[in-house]
Amino acid sequence: MHHQEKQIREIKQMVLRQNAKRKRIFAATWNVAGKSPPCYLSLEDWLHTSPPADIYVLGFQEIVPLNAGNVLGTEDNGPARKWLALIRRTLNSLPGTNGGCHTPSPLPNPIVELDADFEGSMRQKATSFFQRRSFQSLSRSMRIDNDMLMPQACLDRRLSVCDRVMFGHRTSDYDPNYRWGSSDEENGTGDSPITAQYSPMSYGGCFSTEDSDRHTGHSRYCLVASKQMVGVFLTVWVKSDIRDDVHNMKVSCVGRGLMGYLGNKGSISISMSLHQTSFCFICSHLTSGQKDGDELRRNSDVMEILRKTRFPPVLDIGGEYSPQTILEHDRIIWLGDLNYRIAISYRAAKALVEMHDWKTLLENDQLCIEQRQGRVFEGWNEGKIYFPPTYKYSNNSDRYAGDDRHSKQKRRTPAWCDRILWYGRGLHQLSYVRGESRFSDHRPVYSMFLAEVESVSCNQIKKSSSSRIEVEELFPHSHGRQYSE
């Protein structure tokens, strides 16, 4: 039996390699300085790529001001809804889309749609959300919708930053007024990560109520995940024609802010599978500060995020469990305001920026230094940087803060705070650039990747397995060994 299981695994890997596809992934990060976007803000220069990507992973930091009210009180997800509306409009007006003239209706709260599992059962009805309170609710999480149900008005149901989706745990948690229910219960351990699983087996996509237009072919891209933790916001969009191939969608949040666990700093990680390849996308906002030693606190943030991020295991179609940690995934992209600074004076940095001497600046970049010393992101990759530091700019200006002698703004040494890294094989970076929007004191950074995606069906495995077994039956002693007299 053990030999047969090993044989099937080998056959599966062989078939996967033979059926590898390539998908384009657009990954971007932007600290928007707590500013809510106006409806006329254009994202075309940022999101319009040629050719368009198959997957868009968009991470934001400070989508709300990081004041005490937002950190300790009820979270404001109004700006997140505005960003989603702008992204939807921009992606579905890409050249070649059918929705160039389509204007979406007002966007309600982010929604997650759960499909039935592979047996066609309705296990979702037993789903329970468990919440963890830190002072008060720290995050408004995802709404749940279902294709089979009629669209409802915007539901004003708040969930904390800790959302656990469990299946068949307690029927008493089921709340028919909230589709699949909610619970307001303390988590047993304060050290546990904040996780949410959107689907045990199959995930059909994530949509707002205006997504009825996808049935008429107007939407080329659809939302498959959207999660907010105070000011950190991560959203994933895919082409509509691959939406049904996305499954095992899960989320884990780790707070690293006030008292070491509140959500004004920290990470949101989204785990998903496309066909038989697992992906993990991490959006983080690490500890700020340019004093000596602050980089060590950022290193600690990274280590704690890697340690605490956990996803509930799910048995996939091949009989294997889905990844439970970040590093167990096949393809991993980490983006965000990592807050690493350039460890030289303002005047020296400014002079090097004016000379476009990126090499010397990067030799003094804290992230590069810490990575070279093996203290953080060991084994991770980052593309070559050929663009100016992305922080900190004066309001609505191309000048760095501090250039204006009459300004009351605190002088900050220009820095590449906003970064995108990746880990593992099967990812090839095509570009690594920054945008030039003056909307924030940070410039957005984005990258295009080519990702290998492995795809296999059960029929292919069975067919290959049968052929292999027939060969072994004909030549039982020659398989796996060299012939000798």
N, C-alpha and C positions, 0 to 999 in steps of 0.2 A: 504493500500500500504506500509506504514511504517513497519507494522508487517511482511509483506511478505519479504521485503528487509532484515530485521533483521534475519528472518528465513533462508534466503539464505546464509547470512554471517556465521551463526552458522553451517549450513550444510557444507559450504566450509571449515571452520576450522576443522570440524570433519573429512572430507575426506582427508584434508592435513595431519593431524596427522596419519591417517591410512596408508598413502602412503609415509611416510618419508623414505628417503634413506640416506646413509652415504657416503661422499666423502672425500678423503684425500687431504689436502691442504699443500703444501710445501711453506713456506714463508721465505725469506732471505733478508738480508741487507748487503751491503758492500760499505764502502768508499774506493775508489780505488786511492785516492791521485793524481788525475789529470793525471794518466798514461794510455796511450792507450795500449790495450792488444795485444801482439804478436800473430800471427796465431797459434803458437805451444803451447800457454798456455792451460793447461789441467784444465777443470772444473769437471772432473769425481768425484774426492773425495768430491766435494761440492754438486753436483746435483744428483749423483747416490745414490738412496735410495732403500731399500728393505722392502716391495714392493714399486714400483714407485707410485708417487702421481697422482691424477686426475687433479689437478690444481697446477701450479707453479707461484708464485708471487715473482718476483725478483726486488728488489729496489737497486739502486746505488746512491752514492753521489760522487761528484767531478769526473765525467767521463771526464771532461775537466778541465784544470787548471783554478782557479778562479781569473784570471787576468783581467785588465780593458778591454782588447780587447774582451774577451769572455763575460764579463758581460754587457758592453755597446754597443758592436758591433754586427756583424752578427755571429750567433751561429754556432759552428762547430759540426756537427752531425756525423762526420766520426767515432769517437770512438764508438758511440752508434751502428752504423751499424756493427762494428767489434764484439761488445759484442753480438748482436743478432745472428750473424753468428756462434759464438762459442756456444751460448746456444742452437741454433737449432741443431747443429751437435751433441752436448752432449746428449740432450734429446732424439734425434732419434737414438742414439746408446746405449740406455739403454738395459740391459739384457732382452731378450724376444721381442725386437722390430724387425720389418722387415727391418729396415734401418741401420743395423749395419755396412754395407760396403758402405752405400750411402754417397757420397760427394756432398754437396749442391753447387750450382753455386754461384758466387759472389752476395752478398746481397745488394740490393738497399735500398733507404730510407724506414723507417717504413711505412707501408701501412694499411689503414683501408678499409675493404670491406663492402659496404652497400647492404643489400638485399631489395627486395620489401617488403612492409608492408603486413599485413594480408589480405587486400583486393586485393592484387596483383597489386596495382596501381604503377605508376612510380613517386611517389611524390619526390623521391630523386632528380629529375631533377630540382626541385625548390629550392633545398638546397642552402643556402648561408653561406659563411664563413665571419665573421666579425672579424677584427683584431684590436688590440690595440697596439700602439707603445709607448715604454718608451725609450726615446732617439732614439734608432734604434731598429730594430727587435730583441727581446730577445730570441726567441726560434724558432727552426724549428720544425714544428708539423708534423702531420701525412699526408702521401699521401693517396689518395683515389683510390681504384681499385675495379673492379667488375668482378665476375666470367663470366658475359655475354660478357665482352669486351676482346679483344685480349691483351696480355701482351705488355706493352710499355717499352721503355728504361727508365732509371732512370730520373725522372723529377726533374729539379733543380728549384723548386718553393718554396720560403721561406715564412713561416707563422710566425707571432709573437707568443708569448707565450699565447696570448688570442685568442682562436678560438671558435667562436659560430656557431653552426649549427642550422639554422632556417629553417622552412619549409613553403613555400609559402609566404615569407616575401617580397622580391622584385625581380622580374624577371630580373631586370637590372643587378643584381649581378652575373647572370649566365655566366660563361666563358667556352665555349665548349672546349677550349684548356687545361683546367684544370679539365676535367671530370665534376665536379659539381660546379666549379666556386670559385671565391674568391673576397674579397673586402678588401680595405685598408682604414679603417675608424676608427676614434677615438671613444672609448667607452665613453658614456656620463658621467659616474661617476667613479672617480679614486678609490673609495672604493670598487667597485664591484669585486667579484672573477672572476677568469679566467676560463671559462667553455667551454666545447665542447661536443656536443651530437653526437654520431656516428650513431644512428639509432632511429627513433621515436617509432618503434614497435618491430622490429625483427632484431637481429644482427647475421650475419652469420659467422663472424670470421675476422681475420686480418692477411694478408699474404703478403709476398713479391713475386716477379714474379717467383721465383724458386718453388713456391708452386704448380705448375702444377704437381709436383710429388705426391701430395696427391691423385690425381685421380688414380694413379697406385698403391696406397697402401704403398708407401715408407715412408711417414711421419706419425708417431704415435702421435706426438704432433704438434699443430698449434698455431700460435700467434693470440691472440684475441685483444690485446691492447698494445700500446707502445707509451710513451709520454716522451719528454725531456723538461726541463726548465733549461737552462744554464747547471749546473753540476748535477742536480737531474734528475734521469732517472728511470722510472717505467715500467715494462713490465709484461704481464700476458699471460701464455700459458695454454692450456687445451688439454686433450686427444681429438683426432679427432672425436671419436665416441660420444662425448657430445657437440661438437661445435655447433650443431643446437639447443641445449637447452639453449644456452647463448643468452640473449637479453637485451634490455634496457641499452646498453653500453653508459656511459657518463664519462666525465672527468672534473675536476675542479682544477685549479692551484692557489695557493696563494703565492705571493712573500713577503718575510720578510727580504730581504737583505738591500743593500744600500738605504738610505732614507726611509726605512720601507716598500718598495714594490718591489724593484728589485729582480731578480730571482737567485742571487747567494746564497741566503738562502730562505727557504720556503718549500712548499709541493706540491705534485701532488696526487690527489685522483681519483681513478677509481671506479665508481659505475656500477654494473652489476647485472643481475638476472640470476640465474640458476634454471630452472623450475619456481616455485613460491616463491623462497627464494631470498631475496636481499642481496648482499654483497657489502661492501665498503673496499677498500684497500688504505691505505695512506702511502706514502713514504715521509719522511721529512728530512731536514737538518736544524737543529736549530742553534741559535746564539752560537758562540764558546767563549772560554775564561774560565780561572780558577780563576779569581779574585772574591773576595767576592761580592755578588750581581749579578753576571752574571747568576746565576740560576734563578733569578727573570725575567730576559729578556727571558730566555728559556720558563718559565711559560707563559709569555705574548705571545710568538710565538704560543704556543699550543692553548691558548684561542682564538687568532685571527684566527688561522686556522679553529678551530671549528666554529667560528662565520661567517667567510667569505666564507667558502666552500659551494657552492650552485650548485645543479643539476636541470636542467629544468624538470618539472613534465611530466610524460608520462602515459597515461591511459593504464593499463595492461589488460590482458585477463579476469581477474575477475572483471573488472569495477572499480578498485581502482587505485589511482595515485601512481607512483613510488616515492621513498624517495627523498626529496629535500635537506636534510642536512645529515651530517655524522651519527649522532646519531639516525636518523630515520630508518636506515638499520637493517636488522635482524642479520647479522653476520658482525663484523667489526674487521679488523686487521690493526694495526698501526706499521710500522717498519721504521727504519732509524738511522742516526747518530743524536741522540738526544742531544749529547754533554754534558750531565750531568757528573760532575766530582766527585771524591772522596775527601772529604774536610779534608784531613790530609796532612802532609808533605810527600815529596818524599821518604825520608828515612823510615818513618813509614810504608807507603804503600808498599814499596819494601820488607820490612821485612815480612809483613803480606802475601804478595803474595808468597814469598819463603816458608812460613809455610802452604800455602793453607788455610789460615784462612779467608774463604769467608764471614763467619758470621760477623766478626768484620769489615771487609771492607764494607759490605753492610749496616751496621749500620751507616756508614759515607758517604754512597752514596747519592748524592744530590737528585736524582730522588726518591729514597726510602723515604728520609726525607720529601721532598715536598709533596709526595703522602700521607704519614702518617698524615701530617698536614692539608690535604684537600685543598692544594693550586694548585694542578695540577692533571690531570688524575683521578679525583674522580670517583670511581666505575669501573675503568679499572683493568684488571688482567695482571700479569706478572708471568711467571713460575719461579721456583727456579733456581738460578744461581749457577752452580757448575763448572765453568770454569774461567780461569784467565782473568783479564781485557784485553780488546781488543785493547787498545790504550795506548801509542804510541810506536811503534817499530822502531828500527834503520833499515836502508835500507837493504833489503834482509837478515834479521837476526832474530833470536829469542830473542835478547836482547832488553830490553826497552831503548828508547832514553834517554841518560843521564848516562847509565851504563859505557860507555866508557869515561874515564876521558879526553882523548885526543881529543874527538869529539867536533866539533864546533856546534853541534846541541843543540838547547835550551832544557833544562831539563824539562820534563813534568811528573807530577805525573800520574802513571798508572791509567786508568779509564775504566769503562764500558760505553763508549760513544754509543755503537751500541746496540740497544734494539729492542725487539718485544713485543708488548702488544696487548690485544684483549678486546672486549667489547660485552656484550650481551650473551644470552643463545644460546645453540646449537653448541658451539665450545668446543672441548675437546683437550687439548694440550697433544701430545704423547711424544714430545722430545723438548729440548731447549739447543742447543750446539753451539760451534764455530768451524770454520775451521782453518786450520793451514797454509794456503798459505802465503808465504813471499812476494807476489807481491806488497803489499801496506804496509803503516805504521799502517793500521788497519787490524784486523783479521775479516773475514766474520762471521756473526752470522745467524743461521737458525733454524727453528722450523717446526715440523710437527703437523698438526691439523687434527682432525676428525670432520667434519662438518655435521650437520643434514640438509638435503635438502628436502624440501616439494614439492611434485609433485601431480598435479591433472589435469584431463582433463574436458572439458565442459560436456562431456557425463556422467562422473561420478557424477558431481554436479546435472545435470538434473535428473539422475536416482535416486539419493538419495533424491532429492527434491520431486520428484513424489511420492516416497514411504512414505515420511513424511506427505505429504498433504493427501494421501489416509488414513493414520492412523488418522489424525485429523478429517477427514470427518466422520469416523466411530465413534470416541469418542471425539466429539467436546468439551465436558465440563471437560474431565479428563486430557487433556494435560496441563502440566505445573502447576498443582495444586494437592493438596492432597484431596482424597475423604473423605467427612464427611457427616453424616446424619443430 
